Amino acid sequence: MTTTTIIILIIAIILVISLISMYNRLVKLRNQVKNAWAQIDVQLKRRYDLIPNLIETVKGYMKHERETLEAVTKMRAQAMEASGITDKAAAESRLTSALGQFKIAVEAYPDLKANKNFLALQEELTSTENKISFARQNYNDQVLFFNNKTEIFPSNIIAGMFGFKKEIFFEIEDKSERAVPKVSF
Amino acid sequence: MWEVIRKNQRKSLFLLMLMGVVLVLLGYVIGIAIDPEGGFVGIILAMVIYFIMMIVAFSQGKSIMLRMSNAREIKKQDYPQLYNIVEEIRLSAGMPAMPKIYVIDDPAPNAFAAGMNPEKSVVAVTTGLLSMMNRDELQGVVAHEISHIINRDIRYMTLATVMVGTVAILSQIFVRSMIFGGMRGGRSSSGNKKGHPIMLIVALLFAILAPIAVRLLYLSVSRKREYLADASAARLTRYPEGLASALEKIAGSTRDLKVADKSMAPMYIANPLKPKGQRLRNLSSTHPPLNERIRILRGMGKNSSYAGYQEAYQSVTGTSKGIIPKSAVKQA
């Protein structure tokens, strides 16, 4: 073997290794996106589970708020059915704002605040919504990392060759988020 | 987040090494003072004491701390809200495992974190804190404590505490044996091979000054880490006002923590022992002044990122120097 062939061989090996590592990096990032999504999903499901209990508990107190309660139930059903991240995000936004209306309505019923069961459910709902928003932030961060990798040279070549598609951000319009004055119930 | 941790470790390592140099020098000087050829023995002695103490601290530190403070572990059904809040912050910080949660029966509002790594960590709060804080405030406090864990402050502060302890022990042994044993030795074995008298004075001076130097180094780092944990807490909760208002309530409380010990002070959210005299407070405190921490957090407004904290820190303290590594500010 001449020196030239050795050099060419070494360059080829380095090239192959770097291609493999770029590919692996992309796979790892995509898995992180999936994992982050799973964490949101757990919390969304937790919220679906809490809502019927909550409605059941408050129904006796809030006789004049049938519409508000029905809206929450309806939006919950829609959100559960929605598939695909864009549709899901839209449905979740509607559910969140229906729950926001509900929280405002609760204010008019001081009796509820003495109900231990309601207080416990309220704490769970608050916590679950915080978790959704933290998990969402984490998910969006992961999507950003992944999408950057699929666009930036040279890893974009590998992404194109093996069909790594850009992931979608999960944006919920949360009108009750803490940047605005809070409504605590 | 990672950038902060890496920067932290580099800086911390440097300061630890500086403290280590003081320790080795102290061992050497003491050795020489006792016997002209004893410098090396002195160093070995210092190292042995340090390693024994370190092993104890690393293997038992967490349980010693929990036992000293009479903390008891709780489950979700005991304190659902506290449990929920810890879970929220864990999610926000992306921690691999849920920290164990402990409650301390004490009316003084305070909290601490323990554990060398994020996989096996502990968060403890007092019942006083639980009864005094609303949900957002409690969340701020918990986020501050969890920040100490993910920023690896606990590991570093344990190493540093042990260093301070070793230097203190060595100095005390030496100074005492000089005062008591030294005089006796002077009478009985005056003809024997003895350390040089000038060397003795140098060693004595060094033994008195070394603990102070090491302690000041330690305190400056401890305070810096409090600022950083505040910044991380704001970022994790995205609501700096929660922690600010919690600190305000803590500042307003005049109780001392019953179970507090000086060696554990840097682990708490606020200095558990209120300084008796106010004079040297800034230099001799493990924590930055509460009102300054509150003003910085309030100065962040809606920008709860590291950059927001940096800006607020600079405008409150009136310096252009940053408290957070520049690369971390840019990244987050």
Interface residues (C-beta under 8 A of the other chain):
Chain A: Q39 A120 E123 E124 T126 S127 N130 K131 F134 A135 Q137 N138 R178 A179
Chain B: P80 Q81 N84 I85 E87 E88 I89 L91 S92 G94 R135 D136 Q139 R238 Y239 K302
